[in-house]
Amino acid sequence: MAKKSSAITDFPDFLKDLLTAKSPTGHEFAAQAVVDRYVEKSADTYAKDSIGNRIATLKGKGGPTLMFAGHIDEIGLIVSHVDEKGYLYFEFLGGHDQIIPSGRRLHILTRNGPVLGITGKRAVHLLSPEDRKRVPERHDMWIDIGVNNRSDALSIVRIGDPAVYADGPEMLRGSIGVARAFDDKAGAYVCMEAFRRLAKEKSLTATVASVATTQEEIGVRGAQVAAQSVNPDVGIAVDVGHATDHPDADNRKFGRFSLSGGPIIGRGPNINPIVFDHMVEAAEDASLPYQIQAEPRPTGTDARAMQMANAGVACGLLSIPLRYMHTPGEVVDLAVVEQSVQLLVTFARRIKKGQKYSW
């Protein structure tokens, strides 16, 4: 059973600021600034590296080094071509469902600040019966910024400017929130909020390094760099996972995971079995609900990079159930976000001197 607590009806300020920040992969500046503002003052040491990671560290009392990793980059677009009429063409940053981009408001991140754009394609009235059945390809769409020629467009944007959808965070109902980039601002928040709470404690055995990682969406690149420098004994990646309690989700294929059923603890080859057991014990010690997911191969998360760093890292994976991943309308239960913070705090507290993770 979960601990009784006051009902969650709004976003914590820290999480809301992260979700509002526009931080497409490779251009995480706005989210970095949010992490700096909320976390740096709580850390014994605070580092920024050449790939944009933020590494906050609390020095423990002789125990193992524990690394939390949650990524602050989000999927987006990048301007790749401007035609003679001033329309912008783009490539995807990260994985996209190509049914999503058409008719969306975007913020293009230019040297002079965000610029509003609209993704366009031929209206349904102008499509042949065959084309109406076809999902548009990326090259069938463009971005309209309201100019009439290439010269005017290039006075506003440059090739390589990134863009994100303009949707912001809102409460849907009760503790359920919707936002553009819960993947993985929610996970980054969990890592850093757990760190801030641990910073208030005086008897922490483990050294805790909490990392807001970059470029996860194009190959867990930030975590790979951070794990090399932190050199942890144990690492916990916090990301989002698929809630499968919506129509057309076949539990035989995807498992059964409830949006409000508690954090998901991963189990499989990417996960150290001792760390898995300790995560389950931490959840039970804190009276937190949890779900278990089989992970039969290297996961598409920062845990994949951490596990292979240096001489190897004992990894765990905590996932926040989410509906509609990689869309502008991702849905999360904020109560589960809070439960995830509590689970990480409890896990860190339980680490003892001499703890071994070899098996």
C-alpha positions as CSV (number, residue, x, y, z in Angstrom):
1,M,0.0,0.0,0.0
2,A,1.2,3.5,-0.7
3,K,1.8,6.0,2.0
4,K,-1.1,8.3,2.7
5,S,-0.3,11.8,1.7
6,S,-2.0,15.0,0.7
7,A,-3.5,14.7,-2.8
8,I,-1.3,16.0,-5.7
9,T,-3.3,18.4,-7.8
10,D,-0.5,20.5,-9.6
11,F,3.0,20.3,-10.9
12,P,5.9,20.9,-8.5
13,D,7.6,24.1,-9.5
14,F,10.8,22.4,-10.4
15,L,9.1,19.9,-12.6
16,K,6.9,22.5,-14.3
17,D,10.0,24.6,-15.1
18,L,11.7,21.6,-16.6
19,L,8.7,20.8,-18.7
20,T,8.4,24.4,-19.9
21,A,12.1,24.6,-20.9
22,K,12.7,24.0,-24.6
23,S,15.5,21.5,-24.7
24,P,15.7,19.4,-27.9
25,T,18.5,16.9,-28.0
26,G,21.9,18.6,-28.5
27,H,20.4,22.0,-27.5
28,E,19.6,21.4,-23.8
29,F,20.5,24.9,-22.6
30,A,17.1,25.9,-21.1
31,A,16.8,22.7,-19.1
32,Q,20.4,23.0,-18.0
33,A,19.6,26.4,-16.6
34,V,16.6,25.0,-14.6
35,V,18.8,22.3,-13.1
36,D,21.5,24.8,-12.2
37,R,19.0,27.0,-10.5
38,Y,17.3,24.3,-8.4
39,V,20.2,21.9,-7.7
40,E,23.6,23.5,-7.6
41,K,23.3,25.0,-4.2
42,S,22.4,21.6,-2.7
43,A,25.6,19.9,-4.0
44,D,29.0,19.4,-2.4
45,T,30.4,19.6,-5.9
46,Y,28.6,20.5,-9.1
47,A,30.1,19.9,-12.6
48,K,29.3,20.8,-16.2
49,D,30.9,18.8,-18.9
50,S,31.6,19.2,-22.7
51,I,28.5,17.3,-23.7
52,G,26.2,19.4,-21.4
53,N,25.6,17.0,-18.5
54,R,25.0,18.4,-15.1
55,I,26.6,16.3,-12.3
56,A,25.7,17.1,-8.7
57,T,27.5,15.2,-6.0
58,L,27.0,14.6,-2.3
59,K,30.0,13.1,-0.5
60,G,29.1,10.1,1.6
61,K,30.8,8.5,4.6
62,G,32.9,5.7,3.0
63,G,30.2,3.9,1.1
64,P,29.9,3.0,-2.6
65,T,29.3,5.7,-5.2
66,L,25.7,5.8,-6.5
67,M,24.8,7.5,-9.7
68,F,21.3,8.6,-10.6
69,A,20.7,9.4,-14.3
70,G,17.7,11.1,-15.9
71,H,17.9,12.8,-19.3
72,I,16.8,16.4,-19.9
73,D,16.8,16.3,-23.7
74,E,13.6,15.9,-25.6
75,I,12.6,14.9,-29.2
76,G,12.4,17.8,-31.7
77,L,13.1,18.9,-35.2
78,I,16.1,20.5,-36.9
79,V,15.9,22.9,-39.9
80,S,17.7,21.3,-42.8
81,H,16.6,23.4,-45.9
82,V,14.9,26.6,-46.8
83,D,13.2,26.9,-50.2
84,E,12.8,29.9,-52.4
85,K,9.4,30.8,-50.9
86,G,10.7,30.8,-47.4
87,Y,9.3,27.4,-46.2
88,L,11.5,25.4,-43.9
89,Y,12.2,21.7,-44.2
90,F,13.4,19.6,-41.4
91,E,14.9,16.4,-40.1
92,F,13.8,14.7,-36.9
93,L,15.7,14.8,-33.6
94,G,14.9,11.5,-31.9
95,G,12.2,9.1,-32.8
96,H,8.9,10.4,-34.2
97,D,5.6,9.0,-35.2
98,Q,5.1,10.6,-38.6
99,I,1.4,11.0,-38.1
100,I,2.1,13.5,-35.3
101,P,3.9,16.6,-36.8
102,S,1.3,17.9,-39.3
103,G,-0.5,21.1,-38.3
104,R,1.5,21.7,-35.1
105,R,2.7,24.9,-33.6
106,L,6.4,24.9,-33.1
107,H,9.0,27.0,-31.4
108,I,12.2,27.3,-33.5
109,L,15.1,28.1,-31.2
110,T,17.1,30.8,-33.1
111,R,20.0,33.0,-32.1
112,N,17.5,35.8,-31.3
113,G,15.1,33.6,-29.3
114,P,12.1,31.3,-30.0
115,V,10.3,31.9,-33.3
116,L,6.8,30.5,-33.8
117,G,6.2,28.2,-36.8
118,I,3.5,26.0,-38.1
119,T,4.0,22.6,-39.7
120,G,2.1,22.4,-42.9
121,K,1.2,19.9,-45.6
122,R,-1.5,19.7,-48.3
123,A,-5.0,20.1,-46.8
124,V,-7.2,17.0,-46.9
125,H,-9.3,18.6,-49.6
126,L,-6.3,18.7,-51.9
127,L,-5.3,15.0,-51.5
128,S,-6.2,12.2,-53.8
129,P,-8.2,9.3,-52.3
130,E,-5.0,7.2,-52.2
131,D,-3.0,10.0,-50.5
132,R,-5.6,10.4,-47.8
133,K,-4.9,6.9,-46.6
134,R,-1.1,7.4,-46.5
135,V,0.8,8.7,-43.6
136,P,2.8,11.8,-44.8
137,E,6.6,11.4,-45.1
138,R,8.8,13.9,-43.4
139,H,9.7,15.5,-46.8
140,D,5.9,16.0,-47.5
141,M,5.8,18.5,-44.6
142,W,7.3,21.9,-44.0
143,I,7.4,24.7,-41.5
144,D,5.7,28.0,-42.2
145,I,7.0,31.1,-40.4
146,G,4.9,33.6,-42.2
147,V,7.5,35.0,-44.7
148,N,7.4,35.0,-48.5
149,N,10.9,34.3,-49.6
150,R,14.2,32.6,-48.8
151,S,16.1,35.7,-47.9
152,D,13.5,36.8,-45.3
153,A,13.4,33.3,-43.8
154,L,17.2,33.2,-43.5
155,S,17.2,36.6,-41.8
156,I,15.2,34.9,-39.0
157,V,16.4,31.3,-38.9
158,R,19.5,29.4,-39.8
159,I,20.1,25.9,-41.1
160,G,20.6,23.7,-38.0
161,D,18.2,25.6,-35.7
162,P,16.3,23.1,-33.6
163,A,12.6,23.2,-32.8
164,V,10.2,21.7,-30.3
165,Y,6.4,21.5,-30.2
166,A,4.8,24.5,-28.5
167,D,2.6,22.5,-26.1
168,G,3.1,23.2,-22.4
169,P,2.2,21.3,-19.1
170,E,-1.4,21.2,-17.9
171,M,-3.3,19.2,-15.4
172,L,-5.8,16.8,-16.9
173,R,-7.7,15.5,-14.0
174,G,-6.8,14.8,-10.3
175,S,-3.1,14.0,-10.2
176,I,-2.9,13.3,-13.9
177,G,-0.8,15.7,-15.9
178,V,-0.1,16.1,-19.6
179,A,3.0,17.7,-21.1
180,R,5.2,17.8,-24.2
181,A,8.3,16.3,-22.6
182,F,7.6,14.1,-19.6
183,D,10.1,11.9,-21.5
184,D,12.3,12.4,-19.7
185,K,11.9,15.7,-17.8
186,A,9.9,13.6,-15.3
187,G,12.9,11.2,-14.8
188,A,15.4,14.0,-14.5
189,Y,13.2,15.7,-11.9
190,V,13.0,12.5,-9.9
191,C,16.8,12.1,-9.9
192,M,17.4,15.7,-8.9
193,E,14.6,16.1,-6.4
194,A,15.7,12.9,-4.7
195,F,19.2,14.4,-4.6
196,R,17.9,17.6,-3.0
197,R,16.1,15.7,-0.3
198,L,19.2,13.5,0.4
199,A,21.3,16.7,0.7
200,K,19.4,17.6,3.8
201,E,20.5,14.4,5.6
202,K,23.6,14.2,7.7
203,S,24.3,10.4,7.8
204,L,24.4,9.3,4.2
205,T,26.9,6.4,3.7
206,A,26.9,6.4,-0.1
207,T,28.4,9.1,-2.2
208,V,25.5,10.2,-4.5
209,A,26.1,11.7,-8.0
210,S,22.9,12.8,-9.6
211,V,23.2,13.5,-13.3
212,A,20.9,15.4,-15.7
213,T,22.1,13.7,-18.9
214,T,22.0,15.0,-22.5
215,Q,21.5,13.4,-25.9
216,E,19.7,10.3,-24.7
217,E,17.3,10.5,-27.6
218,I,20.0,9.9,-30.1
219,G,21.9,7.1,-28.4
220,V,22.3,7.6,-24.6
221,R,25.4,9.7,-25.3
222,G,25.4,12.0,-22.2
223,A,25.1,9.0,-19.8
224,Q,28.0,7.3,-21.5
225,V,30.3,10.3,-20.9
226,A,29.0,10.9,-17.3
227,A,29.4,7.3,-16.2
228,Q,33.0,7.4,-17.4
229,S,33.8,10.4,-15.2
230,V,31.6,9.6,-12.2
231,N,32.8,5.9,-12.2
232,P,30.0,4.7,-10.0
233,D,29.7,1.3,-8.3
234,V,25.9,1.3,-8.8
235,G,23.7,3.4,-11.2
236,I,20.0,3.9,-11.4
237,A,18.5,5.2,-14.6
238,V,15.1,6.9,-14.3
239,D,13.1,7.2,-17.5
240,V,9.5,6.7,-18.6
241,G,7.9,3.4,-19.6
242,H,4.7,2.6,-21.5
243,A,1.5,2.5,-19.5
244,T,-0.6,-0.2,-21.2
245,D,-4.0,0.5,-19.7
246,H,-5.4,2.3,-22.7
247,P,-7.3,0.9,-25.7
248,D,-5.5,-1.3,-28.2
249,A,-2.6,-2.2,-25.9
250,D,-2.2,-6.0,-26.0
251,N,-0.9,-7.1,-22.6
252,R,0.4,-10.3,-24.2
253,K,2.8,-8.3,-26.3
254,F,3.6,-5.3,-24.0
255,G,2.9,-6.4,-20.5
256,R,0.3,-5.0,-18.1
257,F,1.3,-1.6,-16.6
258,S,-1.0,0.9,-15.0
259,L,-0.6,4.6,-15.3
260,S,-1.3,4.9,-11.5
261,G,0.1,1.6,-10.4
262,G,3.4,2.9,-9.1
263,P,6.9,3.1,-10.5
264,I,8.1,0.3,-12.8
265,I,11.2,-1.6,-11.7
266,G,13.1,-3.2,-14.6
267,R,14.4,-6.8,-14.5
268,G,16.6,-8.5,-17.1
269,P,20.2,-8.6,-18.4
270,N,20.7,-4.8,-18.3
271,I,19.8,-4.9,-14.6
272,N,22.1,-6.1,-11.8
273,P,20.1,-8.7,-9.9
274,I,21.3,-7.5,-6.5
275,V,20.3,-3.9,-7.4
276,F,16.9,-5.2,-8.6
277,D,16.3,-6.9,-5.2
278,H,17.4,-3.8,-3.3
279,M,15.0,-1.6,-5.4
280,V,12.1,-3.9,-4.6
281,E,13.1,-3.9,-0.9
282,A,13.3,-0.1,-0.9
283,A,9.8,0.2,-2.3
284,E,8.5,-2.3,0.2
285,D,10.3,-0.6,3.1
286,A,8.8,2.7,2.1
287,S,5.3,1.2,1.6
288,L,5.3,2.3,-2.0
289,P,3.5,0.5,-4.8
290,Y,5.6,-0.8,-7.7
291,Q,5.3,-2.8,-10.9
292,I,7.9,-5.1,-12.5
293,Q,8.8,-5.2,-16.2
294,A,10.8,-7.8,-18.0
295,E,13.7,-6.2,-20.0
296,P,15.0,-9.0,-22.3
297,R,17.8,-7.0,-23.9
298,P,19.8,-3.8,-23.4
299,T,17.3,-1.1,-22.6
300,G,16.8,2.1,-24.6
301,T,17.7,4.1,-21.5
302,D,20.8,5.5,-19.8
303,A,21.1,2.2,-18.0
304,R,22.5,0.7,-21.2
305,A,25.4,3.1,-21.3
306,M,26.1,3.0,-17.5
307,Q,26.3,-0.7,-17.3
308,M,29.2,-0.9,-19.8
309,A,31.2,2.1,-18.3
310,N,34.8,1.5,-17.1
311,A,35.0,-1.9,-15.5
312,G,31.2,-2.2,-15.4
313,V,28.4,-0.7,-13.3
314,A,25.7,-2.5,-11.4
315,C,22.6,-0.9,-12.8
316,G,18.9,-0.6,-12.0
317,L,16.1,0.9,-14.0
318,L,13.1,2.8,-12.6
319,S,10.4,3.8,-15.1
320,I,7.5,6.2,-14.7
321,P,4.4,4.8,-16.5
322,L,3.4,7.1,-19.4
323,R,0.8,7.2,-22.1
324,Y,1.4,8.4,-25.7
325,M,5.2,8.5,-25.6
326,H,7.0,10.8,-28.1
327,T,3.9,13.0,-28.7
328,P,3.1,16.5,-27.6
329,G,0.5,15.0,-25.2
330,E,2.4,12.6,-22.9
331,V,0.3,11.7,-19.9
332,V,1.7,10.9,-16.4
333,D,0.3,10.5,-12.9
334,L,2.2,13.0,-10.7
335,A,1.6,10.8,-7.7
336,V,3.8,8.1,-9.3
337,V,6.5,10.8,-9.9
338,E,6.5,11.5,-6.2
339,Q,6.6,7.8,-5.3
340,S,9.6,7.5,-7.6
341,V,11.4,10.2,-5.7
342,Q,10.7,8.5,-2.4
343,L,11.9,5.2,-3.8
344,L,15.3,6.7,-4.9
345,V,15.7,8.4,-1.5
346,T,15.0,5.1,0.3
347,F,17.3,3.1,-2.0
348,A,20.2,5.6,-1.3
349,R,19.7,5.5,2.5
350,R,19.9,1.7,2.6
351,I,23.3,1.5,1.0
352,K,26.0,0.3,3.5
353,K,29.7,0.4,3.7
354,G,31.3,-2.5,1.9
355,Q,28.1,-3.2,-0.2
356,K,29.0,-5.6,-3.0
357,Y,27.2,-5.9,-6.3
358,S,29.2,-8.7,-7.9
359,W,27.4,-12.0,-8.4
